[in-house]
Amino acid sequence: MSDYATLVATLNRCAERAREETLTLGQVLDSIEEAAFAFICIIMALPFLQPLTLGPLSVIGGLTFAALGWQLFRGHPTPMLPERARNTVIGHKTWDVLIGICLKILGLCRRFTKPRYSYWVTGEKGRQISGLTIMAGGLLMAIPAFGLPFNNLIPALAIFFVCVAELEQDGLMVFVAFGWLIATVLYFIVAFALVWFLGEEALSFFR
C-alpha cells in the first residue's frame, strides 16, 4: 500500500464512500494498511508546520507521535488507537478536506521525490528506521519549551519527511529527516544555552 498510485486510489474511494455512508477513522486507517502511519502522521503534522509555539498542544502532539513511532517500530500493521478514537465518525466534508490536503502534499512532493536508496524505506529495517525517526521527532516536540519559536516546526519537518520517504519509497528523504532531527537537537542546545547565559547575566547584574 506504500505505492503512491494505490494509496491515491484508496483514499479517493474512501472519500466517495464517506459521501454514501458513515465512515470511521478506524475504517480508513484499515483500508490504507501500512500507509496508515504515514497518512495520520502527515495530517497530524500540519498544525505544527508553522513557527509559532502551540504550548501544551506541543507536548500532547509530541507524545502522540512518539507512541505512533513506537508502534511502527514494533511492527503493528496499522496505528493502535483507543477504540473511541477508531470509532469516531467524521463527516464526508471533513474527509474531503483531510484526504484532499494529503493528496495535494503528496502531489507536490512527487516533483522532487522518486524511488531510490530503497534499503532505508523497505522491509523490517525501513519500518524500524521510520518508527524511530517519528518517535524521536515526537519526543523532541514534546519538550516543554513554551514560548520558544520553531520548537514545533523543526521536529515536525523530520516527521513529515520520513513519512514522505515511506510513501514515495525515497530513501534520500530519510536523510533529509535525519538532518531536521539533528537541526532540532542543535537548536534546543543553543536556545537553552542562551537562556542559561542570559539568566546568569541577569543574576550577576542584580548582585
MOCORDA-V958619 format. One record per pair of residues at least 6 apart in sequence whose C-alpha atoms are under 7 Angstrom apart, sorted by the first residue. I is the first residue (numbers start at 1). J is the second residue. If there is no record, write none. Layout:
<<I & J> <I & J>>
//
This chain:
<<1 & 7> <1 & 32> <1 & 33> <1 & 34> <1 & 35> <2 & 35> <2 & 166> <2 & 167> <3 & 167> <4 & 167> <4 & 168> <7 & 32> <8 & 103> <10 & 32> <11 & 99> <14 & 28> <15 & 92> <15 & 95> <15 & 96> <18 & 92> <19 & 92> <22 & 89> <23 & 89> <23 & 90> <24 & 86> <24 & 87> <24 & 88> <24 & 89> <24 & 90> <25 & 86> <25 & 87> <25 & 88> <25 & 89> <26 & 86> <26 & 87> <29 & 36> <29 & 78> <30 & 78> <33 & 77> <33 & 78> <34 & 77> <34 & 78> <35 & 167> <36 & 78> <36 & 79> <37 & 78> <37 & 79> <38 & 163> <42 & 160> <42 & 163> <43 & 102> <45 & 156> <45 & 160> <48 & 152> <48 & 153> <48 & 156> <49 & 153> <49 & 156> <50 & 153> <51 & 149> <51 & 150> <51 & 153> <52 & 149> <52 & 150> <53 & 146> <53 & 147> <53 & 148> <53 & 149> <53 & 150> <53 & 151> <53 & 152> <55 & 146> <58 & 141> <58 & 142> <58 & 152> <59 & 141> <59 & 142> <59 & 143> <59 & 144> <60 & 142> <62 & 138> <62 & 139> <62 & 141> <62 & 142> <63 & 138> <63 & 139> <63 & 142> <65 & 134> <65 & 135> <65 & 138> <66 & 134> <66 & 135> <66 & 136> <66 & 138> <66 & 139> <67 & 135> <68 & 79> <69 & 131> <69 & 132> <69 & 134> <69 & 135> <70 & 131> <70 & 132> <70 & 135> <71 & 79> <72 & 127> <72 & 128> <72 & 131> <73 & 127> <73 & 128> <73 & 131> <73 & 132> <113 & 168> <113 & 170> <114 & 168> <114 & 170> <115 & 168> <115 & 169> <115 & 170> <116 & 169> <116 & 170> <116 & 171> <116 & 172> <117 & 170> <117 & 171> <117 & 172> <118 & 169> <118 & 170> <118 & 171> <119 & 126> <120 & 126> <120 & 171> <121 & 127> <121 & 165> <121 & 166> <121 & 169> <121 & 170> <121 & 171> <130 & 162> <133 & 159> <134 & 159> <137 & 155> <137 & 156> <137 & 158> <137 & 159> <137 & 181> <140 & 155> <141 & 151> <141 & 152> <141 & 155> <145 & 151> <154 & 180> <154 & 184> <155 & 180> <155 & 181> <155 & 184> <157 & 177> <157 & 180> <158 & 177> <158 & 178> <158 & 180> <158 & 181> <159 & 177> <161 & 173> <161 & 174> <161 & 176> <161 & 177> <162 & 173> <162 & 174> <162 & 177> <165 & 171> <165 & 173> <165 & 174>>
//
